[in-house]
Amino acid sequence: MGIKERSAERRKRIIVHRAKDFEDAERWDLEFWQSQTPQMRLSALVAIHRDIEMVKKKRLKKKK
């Protein structure tokens, strides 16, 4: 699955919150991630790492 497909899937299940201030944002973020299963947290981390690697590869190609 490519980045476009993953992005589309992520948009379908995204959960948002408009924070009043930084404390509110941190509290919401902590509550959100603590409500996720370990598998869901790991899956999110792996997806982030994959996206970062793809960005790095594209940057290297542009430099050449």
PDB file of N, H, CA, C and O in Angstrom:
ATOM      1  N   MET A   1       0.857  -1.175   0.000  1.00  0.00           N
ATOM      2  CA  MET A   1       0.000   0.000   0.000  1.00  0.00           C
ATOM      3  C   MET A   1       0.899   1.232   0.000  1.00  0.00           C
ATOM      4  O   MET A   1       1.826   1.335   0.803  1.00  0.00           O
ATOM      5  N   GLY A   2       0.620   2.152  -0.896  1.00  0.00           N
ATOM      6  H   GLY A   2      -0.133   2.068  -1.549  1.00  0.00           H
ATOM      7  CA  GLY A   2       1.416   3.363  -1.025  1.00  0.00           C
ATOM      8  C   GLY A   2       0.949   4.466  -0.087  1.00  0.00           C
ATOM      9  O   GLY A   2      -0.044   4.326   0.628  1.00  0.00           O
ATOM     10  N   ILE A   3       1.683   5.553  -0.109  1.00  0.00           N
ATOM     11  H   ILE A   3       2.489   5.667  -0.690  1.00  0.00           H
ATOM     12  CA  ILE A   3       1.374   6.660   0.795  1.00  0.00           C
ATOM     13  C   ILE A   3       0.002   7.269   0.508  1.00  0.00           C
ATOM     14  O   ILE A   3      -0.686   7.694   1.436  1.00  0.00           O
ATOM     15  N   LYS A   4      -0.404   7.317  -0.754  1.00  0.00           N
ATOM     16  H   LYS A   4       0.155   6.972  -1.508  1.00  0.00           H
ATOM     17  CA  LYS A   4      -1.718   7.880  -1.072  1.00  0.00           C
ATOM     18  C   LYS A   4      -2.836   7.031  -0.490  1.00  0.00           C
ATOM     19  O   LYS A   4      -3.813   7.556   0.045  1.00  0.00           O
ATOM     20  N   GLU A   5      -2.687   5.724  -0.597  1.00  0.00           N
ATOM     21  H   GLU A   5      -1.893   5.298  -1.032  1.00  0.00           H
ATOM     22  CA  GLU A   5      -3.706   4.824  -0.058  1.00  0.00           C
ATOM     23  C   GLU A   5      -3.738   4.896   1.469  1.00  0.00           C
ATOM     24  O   GLU A   5      -4.808   4.930   2.077  1.00  0.00           O
ATOM     25  N   ARG A   6      -2.544   4.921   2.082  1.00  0.00           N
ATOM     26  H   ARG A   6      -1.675   4.894   1.589  1.00  0.00           H
ATOM     27  CA  ARG A   6      -2.483   5.006   3.549  1.00  0.00           C
ATOM     28  C   ARG A   6      -3.069   6.329   4.031  1.00  0.00           C
ATOM     29  O   ARG A   6      -3.766   6.377   5.045  1.00  0.00           O
ATOM     30  N   SER A   7      -2.784   7.395   3.298  1.00  0.00           N
ATOM     31  H   SER A   7      -2.218   7.356   2.474  1.00  0.00           H
ATOM     32  CA  SER A   7      -3.318   8.710   3.665  1.00  0.00           C
ATOM     33  C   SER A   7      -4.842   8.716   3.578  1.00  0.00           C
ATOM     34  O   SER A   7      -5.515   9.256   4.456  1.00  0.00           O
ATOM     35  N   ALA A   8      -5.377   8.124   2.533  1.00  0.00           N
ATOM     36  H   ALA A   8      -4.830   7.686   1.820  1.00  0.00           H
ATOM     37  CA  ALA A   8      -6.836   8.062   2.373  1.00  0.00           C
ATOM     38  C   ALA A   8      -7.461   7.248   3.501  1.00  0.00           C
ATOM     39  O   ALA A   8      -8.494   7.633   4.048  1.00  0.00           O
ATOM     40  N   GLU A   9      -6.839   6.126   3.847  1.00  0.00           N
ATOM     41  H   GLU A   9      -5.999   5.813   3.402  1.00  0.00           H
ATOM     42  CA  GLU A   9      -7.342   5.296   4.940  1.00  0.00           C
ATOM     43  C   GLU A   9      -7.271   6.055   6.259  1.00  0.00           C
ATOM     44  O   GLU A   9      -8.204   5.997   7.060  1.00  0.00           O
ATOM     45  N   ARG A  10      -6.186   6.757   6.484  1.00  0.00           N
ATOM     46  H   ARG A  10      -5.428   6.804   5.833  1.00  0.00           H
ATOM     47  CA  ARG A  10      -6.008   7.516   7.725  1.00  0.00           C
ATOM     48  C   ARG A  10      -7.067   8.610   7.838  1.00  0.00           C
ATOM     49  O   ARG A  10      -7.606   8.838   8.921  1.00  0.00           O
ATOM     50  N   ARG A  11      -7.371   9.288   6.729  1.00  0.00           N
ATOM     51  H   ARG A  11      -6.933   9.102   5.849  1.00  0.00           H
ATOM     52  CA  ARG A  11      -8.381  10.348   6.757  1.00  0.00           C
ATOM     53  C   ARG A  11      -9.754   9.801   7.132  1.00  0.00           C
ATOM     54  O   ARG A  11     -10.553  10.507   7.747  1.00  0.00           O
ATOM     55  N   LYS A  12     -10.035   8.555   6.769  1.00  0.00           N
ATOM     56  H   LYS A  12      -9.386   7.981   6.270  1.00  0.00           H
ATOM     57  CA  LYS A  12     -11.339   7.952   7.085  1.00  0.00           C
ATOM     58  C   LYS A  12     -11.524   7.754   8.583  1.00  0.00           C
ATOM     59  O   LYS A  12     -12.647   7.815   9.084  1.00  0.00           O
ATOM     60  N   ARG A  13     -10.438   7.520   9.295  1.00  0.00           N
ATOM     61  H   ARG A  13      -9.525   7.471   8.888  1.00  0.00           H
ATOM     62  CA  ARG A  13     -10.573   7.203  10.710  1.00  0.00           C
ATOM     63  C   ARG A  13      -9.941   8.237  11.640  1.00  0.00           C
ATOM     64  O   ARG A  13      -9.756   7.981  12.830  1.00  0.00           O
ATOM     65  N   ILE A  14      -9.612   9.407  11.091  1.00  0.00           N
ATOM     66  H   ILE A  14      -9.762   9.615  10.125  1.00  0.00           H
ATOM     67  CA  ILE A  14      -8.971  10.431  11.898  1.00  0.00           C
ATOM     68  C   ILE A  14      -9.923  10.988  12.958  1.00  0.00           C
ATOM     69  O   ILE A  14     -11.119  11.157  12.722  1.00  0.00           O
ATOM     70  N   ILE A  15      -9.366  11.260  14.108  1.00  0.00           N
ATOM     71  H   ILE A  15      -8.394  11.122  14.300  1.00  0.00           H
ATOM     72  CA  ILE A  15     -10.119  11.847  15.213  1.00  0.00           C
ATOM     73  C   ILE A  15      -9.452  13.178  15.527  1.00  0.00           C
ATOM     74  O   ILE A  15      -8.235  13.238  15.702  1.00  0.00           O
ATOM     75  N   VAL A  16     -10.240  14.244  15.599  1.00  0.00           N
ATOM     76  H   VAL A  16     -11.229  14.195  15.457  1.00  0.00           H
ATOM     77  CA  VAL A  16      -9.660  15.569  15.803  1.00  0.00           C
ATOM     78  C   VAL A  16     -10.138  16.180  17.110  1.00  0.00           C
ATOM     79  O   VAL A  16     -11.142  15.769  17.691  1.00  0.00           O
ATOM     80  N   HIS A  17      -9.387  17.169  17.545  1.00  0.00           N
ATOM     81  H   HIS A  17      -8.571  17.503  17.072  1.00  0.00           H
ATOM     82  CA  HIS A  17      -9.725  17.919  18.756  1.00  0.00           C
ATOM     83  C   HIS A  17      -9.144  19.310  18.605  1.00  0.00           C
ATOM     84  O   HIS A  17      -7.976  19.453  18.244  1.00  0.00           O
ATOM     85  N   ARG A  18      -9.926  20.326  18.871  1.00  0.00           N
ATOM     86  H   ARG A  18     -10.875  20.210  19.164  1.00  0.00           H
ATOM     87  CA  ARG A  18      -9.424  21.704  18.855  1.00  0.00           C
ATOM     88  C   ARG A  18      -9.112  22.097  20.290  1.00  0.00           C
ATOM     89  O   ARG A  18     -10.006  22.281  21.116  1.00  0.00           O
ATOM     90  N   ALA A  19      -7.847  22.216  20.555  1.00  0.00           N
ATOM     91  H   ALA A  19      -7.121  22.065  19.884  1.00  0.00           H
ATOM     92  CA  ALA A  19      -7.406  22.515  21.913  1.00  0.00           C
ATOM     93  C   ALA A  19      -7.539  24.004  22.223  1.00  0.00           C
ATOM     94  O   ALA A  19      -7.352  24.865  21.363  1.00  0.00           O
ATOM     95  N   LYS A  20      -7.870  24.271  23.487  1.00  0.00           N
ATOM     96  H   LYS A  20      -8.021  23.571  24.185  1.00  0.00           H
ATOM     97  CA  LYS A  20      -7.973  25.658  23.947  1.00  0.00           C
ATOM     98  C   LYS A  20      -6.599  26.243  24.219  1.00  0.00           C
ATOM     99  O   LYS A  20      -6.369  27.440  24.049  1.00  0.00           O
ATOM    100  N   ASP A  21      -5.682  25.371  24.648  1.00  0.00           N
ATOM    101  H   ASP A  21      -5.869  24.398  24.786  1.00  0.00           H
ATOM    102  CA  ASP A  21      -4.321  25.799  24.960  1.00  0.00           C
ATOM    103  C   ASP A  21      -3.411  24.565  24.922  1.00  0.00           C
ATOM    104  O   ASP A  21      -3.869  23.455  24.649  1.00  0.00           O
ATOM    105  N   PHE A  22      -2.131  24.771  25.197  1.00  0.00           N
ATOM    106  H   PHE A  22      -1.759  25.673  25.419  1.00  0.00           H
ATOM    107  CA  PHE A  22      -1.183  23.661  25.126  1.00  0.00           C
ATOM    108  C   PHE A  22      -1.494  22.570  26.152  1.00  0.00           C
ATOM    109  O   PHE A  22      -1.347  21.385  25.855  1.00  0.00           O
ATOM    110  N   GLU A  23      -1.918  22.956  27.348  1.00  0.00           N
ATOM    111  H   GLU A  23      -2.037  23.919  27.589  1.00  0.00           H
ATOM    112  CA  GLU A  23      -2.255  21.962  28.370  1.00  0.00           C
ATOM    113  C   GLU A  23      -3.410  21.084  27.911  1.00  0.00           C
ATOM    114  O   GLU A  23      -3.384  19.866  28.090  1.00  0.00           O
ATOM    115  N   ASP A  24      -4.417  21.703  27.323  1.00  0.00           N
ATOM    116  H   ASP A  24      -4.439  22.692  27.178  1.00  0.00           H
ATOM    117  CA  ASP A  24      -5.559  20.958  26.802  1.00  0.00           C
ATOM    118  C   ASP A  24      -5.108  19.992  25.705  1.00  0.00           C
ATOM    119  O   ASP A  24      -5.548  18.843  25.659  1.00  0.00           O
ATOM    120  N   ALA A  25      -4.233  20.467  24.830  1.00  0.00           N
ATOM    121  H   ALA A  25      -3.875  21.400  24.867  1.00  0.00           H
ATOM    122  CA  ALA A  25      -3.729  19.615  23.745  1.00  0.00           C
ATOM    123  C   ALA A  25      -2.955  18.419  24.298  1.00  0.00           C
ATOM    124  O   ALA A  25      -3.149  17.290  23.845  1.00  0.00           O
ATOM    125  N   GLU A  26      -2.092  18.659  25.261  1.00  0.00           N
ATOM    126  H   GLU A  26      -1.934  19.575  25.629  1.00  0.00           H
ATOM    127  CA  GLU A  26      -1.315  17.567  25.850  1.00  0.00           C
ATOM    128  C   GLU A  26      -2.210  16.565  26.563  1.00  0.00           C
ATOM    129  O   GLU A  26      -2.006  15.356  26.448  1.00  0.00           O
ATOM    130  N   ARG A  27      -3.199  17.059  27.298  1.00  0.00           N
ATOM    131  H   ARG A  27      -3.365  18.041  27.391  1.00  0.00           H
ATOM    132  CA  ARG A  27      -4.129  16.180  28.015  1.00  0.00           C
ATOM    133  C   ARG A  27      -4.908  15.312  27.030  1.00  0.00           C
ATOM    134  O   ARG A  27      -5.041  14.104  27.230  1.00  0.00           O
ATOM    135  N   TRP A  28      -5.425  15.934  25.960  1.00  0.00           N
ATOM    136  H   TRP A  28      -5.317  16.915  25.798  1.00  0.00           H
ATOM    137  CA  TRP A  28      -6.195  15.183  24.976  1.00  0.00           C
ATOM    138  C   TRP A  28      -5.320  14.142  24.289  1.00  0.00           C
ATOM    139  O   TRP A  28      -5.743  13.002  24.095  1.00  0.00           O
ATOM    140  N   ASP A  29      -4.099  14.532  23.920  1.00  0.00           N
ATOM    141  H   ASP A  29      -3.755  15.458  24.078  1.00  0.00           H
ATOM    142  CA  ASP A  29      -3.182  13.623  23.251  1.00  0.00           C
ATOM    143  C   ASP A  29      -2.886  12.408  24.129  1.00  0.00           C
ATOM    144  O   ASP A  29      -2.922  11.271  23.659  1.00  0.00           O
ATOM    145  N   LEU A  30      -2.595  12.656  25.400  1.00  0.00           N
ATOM    146  H   LEU A  30      -2.566  13.580  25.782  1.00  0.00           H
ATOM    147  CA  LEU A  30      -2.309  11.562  26.317  1.00  0.00           C
ATOM    148  C   LEU A  30      -3.516  10.638  26.454  1.00  0.00           C
ATOM    149  O   LEU A  30      -3.370   9.417  26.391  1.00  0.00           O
ATOM    150  N   GLU A  31      -4.700  11.205  26.641  1.00  0.00           N
ATOM    151  H   GLU A  31      -4.819  12.197  26.693  1.00  0.00           H
ATOM    152  CA  GLU A  31      -5.917  10.392  26.762  1.00  0.00           C
ATOM    153  C   GLU A  31      -6.169   9.579  25.492  1.00  0.00           C
ATOM    154  O   GLU A  31      -6.544   8.408  25.559  1.00  0.00           O
ATOM    155  N   PHE A  32      -5.962  10.209  24.343  1.00  0.00           N
ATOM    156  H   PHE A  32      -5.657  11.160  24.289  1.00  0.00           H
ATOM    157  CA  PHE A  32      -6.182   9.502  23.076  1.00  0.00           C
ATOM    158  C   PHE A  32      -5.269   8.287  22.972  1.00  0.00           C
ATOM    159  O   PHE A  32      -5.737   7.176  22.724  1.00  0.00           O
ATOM    160  N   TRP A  33      -3.956   8.497  23.161  1.00  0.00           N
ATOM    161  H   TRP A  33      -3.576   9.400  23.362  1.00  0.00           H
ATOM    162  CA  TRP A  33      -3.020   7.393  22.978  1.00  0.00           C
ATOM    163  C   TRP A  33      -3.171   6.327  24.055  1.00  0.00           C
ATOM    164  O   TRP A  33      -2.927   5.150  23.789  1.00  0.00           O
ATOM    165  N   GLN A  34      -3.566   6.709  25.258  1.00  0.00           N
ATOM    166  H   GLN A  34      -3.764   7.665  25.474  1.00  0.00           H
ATOM    167  CA  GLN A  34      -3.785   5.715  26.299  1.00  0.00           C
ATOM    168  C   GLN A  34      -5.047   4.900  26.031  1.00  0.00           C
ATOM    169  O   GLN A  34      -5.187   3.787  26.539  1.00  0.00           O
ATOM    170  N   SER A  35      -5.954   5.443  25.244  1.00  0.00           N
ATOM    171  H   SER A  35      -5.841   6.347  24.832  1.00  0.00           H
ATOM    172  CA  SER A  35      -7.183   4.706  24.919  1.00  0.00           C
ATOM    173  C   SER A  35      -6.967   3.695  23.789  1.00  0.00           C
ATOM    174  O   SER A  35      -7.830   2.856  23.531  1.00  0.00           O
ATOM    175  N   GLN A  36      -5.818   3.775  23.121  1.00  0.00           N
ATOM    176  H   GLN A  36      -5.116   4.456  23.331  1.00  0.00           H
ATOM    177  CA  GLN A  36      -5.514   2.862  22.017  1.00  0.00           C
ATOM    178  C   GLN A  36      -4.868   1.584  22.562  1.00  0.00           C
ATOM    179  O   GLN A  36      -4.204   1.605  23.599  1.00  0.00           O
ATOM    180  N   THR A  37      -5.068   0.497  21.862  1.00  0.00           N
ATOM    181  H   THR A  37      -5.607   0.480  21.020  1.00  0.00           H
ATOM    182  CA  THR A  37      -4.422  -0.752  22.262  1.00  0.00           C
ATOM    183  C   THR A  37      -2.931  -0.675  21.929  1.00  0.00           C
ATOM    184  O   THR A  37      -2.523   0.135  21.097  1.00  0.00           O
ATOM    185  N   PRO A  38      -2.121  -1.510  22.570  1.00  0.00           N
ATOM    186  CA  PRO A  38      -0.703  -1.524  22.225  1.00  0.00           C
ATOM    187  C   PRO A  38      -0.472  -1.803  20.734  1.00  0.00           C
ATOM    188  O   PRO A  38       0.446  -1.247  20.131  1.00  0.00           O
ATOM    189  N   GLN A  39      -1.294  -2.652  20.156  1.00  0.00           N
ATOM    190  H   GLN A  39      -2.040  -3.104  20.646  1.00  0.00           H
ATOM    191  CA  GLN A  39      -1.161  -2.965  18.737  1.00  0.00           C
ATOM    192  C   GLN A  39      -1.438  -1.730  17.874  1.00  0.00           C
ATOM    193  O   GLN A  39      -0.755  -1.500  16.876  1.00  0.00           O
ATOM    194  N   MET A  40      -2.433  -0.947  18.259  1.00  0.00           N
ATOM    195  H   MET A  40      -2.987  -1.134  19.070  1.00  0.00           H
ATOM    196  CA  MET A  40      -2.763   0.254  17.500  1.00  0.00           C
ATOM    197  C   MET A  40      -1.644   1.294  17.615  1.00  0.00           C
ATOM    198  O   MET A  40      -1.308   1.963  16.638  1.00  0.00           O
ATOM    199  N   ARG A  41      -1.075   1.423  18.805  1.00  0.00           N
ATOM    200  H   ARG A  41      -1.348   0.880  19.599  1.00  0.00           H
ATOM    201  CA  ARG A  41       0.027   2.373  18.990  1.00  0.00           C
ATOM    202  C   ARG A  41       1.241   1.944  18.184  1.00  0.00           C
ATOM    203  O   ARG A  41       1.894   2.772  17.548  1.00  0.00           O
ATOM    204  N   LEU A  42       1.544   0.655  18.210  1.00  0.00           N
ATOM    205  H   LEU A  42       1.013  -0.017  18.726  1.00  0.00           H
ATOM    206  CA  LEU A  42       2.684   0.154  17.446  1.00  0.00           C
ATOM    207  C   LEU A  42       2.459   0.330  15.948  1.00  0.00           C
ATOM    208  O   LEU A  42       3.374   0.709  15.216  1.00  0.00           O
ATOM    209  N   SER A  43       1.258   0.057  15.503  1.00  0.00           N
ATOM    210  H   SER A  43       0.515  -0.251  16.097  1.00  0.00           H
ATOM    211  CA  SER A  43       0.931   0.228  14.084  1.00  0.00           C
ATOM    212  C   SER A  43       1.113   1.683  13.651  1.00  0.00           C
ATOM    213  O   SER A  43       1.626   1.945  12.563  1.00  0.00           O
ATOM    214  N   ALA A  44       0.700   2.619  14.485  1.00  0.00           N
ATOM    215  H   ALA A  44       0.283   2.406  15.369  1.00  0.00           H
ATOM    216  CA  ALA A  44       0.862   4.039  14.171  1.00  0.00           C
ATOM    217  C   ALA A  44       2.341   4.398  14.098  1.00  0.00           C
ATOM    218  O   ALA A  44       2.759   5.140  13.208  1.00  0.00           O
ATOM    219  N   LEU A  45       3.123   3.883  15.017  1.00  0.00           N
ATOM    220  H   LEU A  45       2.784   3.281  15.740  1.00  0.00           H
ATOM    221  CA  LEU A  45       4.559   4.163  15.024  1.00  0.00           C
ATOM    222  C   LEU A  45       5.237   3.609  13.774  1.00  0.00           C
ATOM    223  O   LEU A  45       6.071   4.280  13.166  1.00  0.00           O
ATOM    224  N   VAL A  46       4.882   2.403  13.401  1.00  0.00           N
ATOM    225  H   VAL A  46       4.205   1.858  13.895  1.00  0.00           H
ATOM    226  CA  VAL A  46       5.459   1.793  12.201  1.00  0.00           C
ATOM    227  C   VAL A  46       5.084   2.604  10.960  1.00  0.00           C
ATOM    228  O   VAL A  46       5.925   2.832  10.090  1.00  0.00           O
ATOM    229  N   ALA A  47       3.836   3.037  10.877  1.00  0.00           N
ATOM    230  H   ALA A  47       3.153   2.853  11.583  1.00  0.00           H
ATOM    231  CA  ALA A  47       3.395   3.841   9.727  1.00  0.00           C
ATOM    232  C   ALA A  47       4.166   5.163   9.651  1.00  0.00           C
ATOM    233  O   ALA A  47       4.538   5.609   8.565  1.00  0.00           O
ATOM    234  N   ILE A  48       4.403   5.780  10.801  1.00  0.00           N
ATOM    235  H   ILE A  48       4.101   5.418  11.683  1.00  0.00           H
ATOM    236  CA  ILE A  48       5.172   7.029  10.824  1.00  0.00           C
ATOM    237  C   ILE A  48       6.592   6.785  10.333  1.00  0.00           C
ATOM    238  O   ILE A  48       7.122   7.550   9.527  1.00  0.00           O
ATOM    239  N   HIS A  49       7.202   5.715  10.824  1.00  0.00           N
ATOM    240  H   HIS A  49       6.772   5.093  11.478  1.00  0.00           H
ATOM    241  CA  HIS A  49       8.570   5.397  10.394  1.00  0.00           C
ATOM    242  C   HIS A  49       8.640   5.134   8.890  1.00  0.00           C
ATOM    243  O   HIS A  49       9.585   5.567   8.230  1.00  0.00           O
ATOM    244  N   ARG A  50       7.668   4.440   8.356  1.00  0.00           N
ATOM    245  H   ARG A  50       6.901   4.088   8.893  1.00  0.00           H
ATOM    246  CA  ARG A  50       7.641   4.173   6.912  1.00  0.00           C
ATOM    247  C   ARG A  50       7.511   5.471   6.118  1.00  0.00           C
ATOM    248  O   ARG A  50       8.195   5.665   5.113  1.00  0.00           O
ATOM    249  N   ASP A  51       6.639   6.345   6.573  1.00  0.00           N
ATOM    250  H   ASP A  51       6.084   6.187   7.389  1.00  0.00           H
ATOM    251  CA  ASP A  51       6.464   7.624   5.885  1.00  0.00           C
ATOM    252  C   ASP A  51       7.745   8.452   5.934  1.00  0.00           C
ATOM    253  O   ASP A  51       8.109   9.086   4.944  1.00  0.00           O
ATOM    254  N   ILE A  52       8.422   8.453   7.066  1.00  0.00           N
ATOM    255  H   ILE A  52       8.126   7.938   7.871  1.00  0.00           H
ATOM    256  CA  ILE A  52       9.674   9.201   7.191  1.00  0.00           C
ATOM    257  C   ILE A  52      10.722   8.648   6.233  1.00  0.00           C
ATOM    258  O   ILE A  52      11.433   9.414   5.581  1.00  0.00           O
ATOM    259  N   GLU A  53      10.821   7.329   6.144  1.00  0.00           N
ATOM    260  H   GLU A  53      10.244   6.707   6.673  1.00  0.00           H
ATOM    261  CA  GLU A  53      11.779   6.718   5.224  1.00  0.00           C
ATOM    262  C   GLU A  53      11.475   7.076   3.778  1.00  0.00           C
ATOM    263  O   GLU A  53      12.391   7.325   2.994  1.00  0.00           O
ATOM    264  N   MET A  54      10.206   7.105   3.422  1.00  0.00           N
ATOM    265  H   MET A  54       9.462   6.903   4.059  1.00  0.00           H
ATOM    266  CA  MET A  54       9.818   7.475   2.057  1.00  0.00           C
ATOM    267  C   MET A  54      10.206   8.923   1.761  1.00  0.00           C
ATOM    268  O   MET A  54      10.694   9.224   0.672  1.00  0.00           O
ATOM    269  N   VAL A  55       9.993   9.813   2.720  1.00  0.00           N
ATOM    270  H   VAL A  55       9.597   9.568   3.605  1.00  0.00           H
ATOM    271  CA  VAL A  55      10.356  11.223   2.537  1.00  0.00           C
ATOM    272  C   VAL A  55      11.870  11.351   2.370  1.00  0.00           C
ATOM    273  O   VAL A  55      12.340  12.079   1.496  1.00  0.00           O
ATOM    274  N   LYS A  56      12.627  10.650   3.201  1.00  0.00           N
ATOM    275  H   LYS A  56      12.245  10.058   3.912  1.00  0.00           H
ATOM    276  CA  LYS A  56      14.090  10.698   3.100  1.00  0.00           C
ATOM    277  C   LYS A  56      14.568  10.222   1.735  1.00  0.00           C
ATOM    278  O   LYS A  56      15.451  10.838   1.139  1.00  0.00           O
ATOM    279  N   LYS A  57      13.996   9.135   1.236  1.00  0.00           N
ATOM    280  H   LYS A  57      13.279   8.634   1.721  1.00  0.00           H
ATOM    281  CA  LYS A  57      14.383   8.605  -0.071  1.00  0.00           C
ATOM    282  C   LYS A  57      14.080   9.612  -1.180  1.00  0.00           C
ATOM    283  O   LYS A  57      14.887   9.805  -2.090  1.00  0.00           O
ATOM    284  N   LYS A  58      12.905  10.255  -1.096  1.00  0.00           N
ATOM    285  H   LYS A  58      12.250  10.097  -0.357  1.00  0.00           H
ATOM    286  CA  LYS A  58      12.547  11.237  -2.124  1.00  0.00           C
ATOM    287  C   LYS A  58      13.453  12.442  -2.076  1.00  0.00           C
ATOM    288  O   LYS A  58      13.794  12.999  -3.119  1.00  0.00           O
ATOM    289  N   ARG A  59      13.853  12.862  -0.876  1.00  0.00           N
ATOM    290  H   ARG A  59      13.576  12.409  -0.029  1.00  0.00           H
ATOM    291  CA  ARG A  59      14.771  13.996  -0.752  1.00  0.00           C
ATOM    292  C   ARG A  59      16.132  13.656  -1.362  1.00  0.00           C
ATOM    293  O   ARG A  59      16.746  14.491  -2.027  1.00  0.00           O
ATOM    294  N   LEU A  60      16.596  12.433  -1.135  1.00  0.00           N
ATOM    295  H   LEU A  60      16.098  11.755  -0.595  1.00  0.00           H
ATOM    296  CA  LEU A  60      17.862  12.010  -1.706  1.00  0.00           C
ATOM    297  C   LEU A  60      17.818  12.004  -3.226  1.00  0.00           C
ATOM    298  O   LEU A  60      18.780  12.400  -3.884  1.00  0.00           O
ATOM    299  N   LYS A  61      16.688  11.549  -3.784  1.00  0.00           N
ATOM    300  H   LYS A  61      15.906  11.227  -3.249  1.00  0.00           H
ATOM    301  CA  LYS A  61      16.532  11.537  -5.247  1.00  0.00           C
ATOM    302  C   LYS A  61      16.553  12.946  -5.820  1.00  0.00           C
ATOM    303  O   LYS A  61      17.120  13.176  -6.888  1.00  0.00           O
ATOM    304  N   LYS A  62      15.933  13.894  -5.112  1.00  0.00           N
ATOM    305  H   LYS A  62      15.472  13.707  -4.244  1.00  0.00           H
ATOM    306  CA  LYS A  62      15.903  15.275  -5.586  1.00  0.00           C
ATOM    307  C   LYS A  62      17.278  15.900  -5.583  1.00  0.00           C
ATOM    308  O   LYS A  62      17.591  16.714  -6.452  1.00  0.00           O
ATOM    309  N   LYS A  63      18.114  15.530  -4.610  1.00  0.00           N
ATOM    310  H   LYS A  63      17.860  14.868  -3.904  1.00  0.00           H
ATOM    311  CA  LYS A  63      19.459  16.095  -4.513  1.00  0.00           C
ATOM    312  C   LYS A  63      20.360  15.618  -5.649  1.00  0.00           C
ATOM    313  O   LYS A  63      21.307  16.311  -6.020  1.00  0.00           O
ATOM    314  N   LYS A  64      20.077  14.454  -6.198  1.00  0.00           N
ATOM    315  H   LYS A  64      19.307  13.890  -5.897  1.00  0.00           H
ATOM    316  CA  LYS A  64      20.931  13.875  -7.254  1.00  0.00           C
ATOM    317  C   LYS A  64      20.652  14.453  -8.589  1.00  0.00           C
ATOM    318  O   LYS A  64      21.285  14.070  -9.572  1.00  0.00           O
TER     319      LYS A  64
END
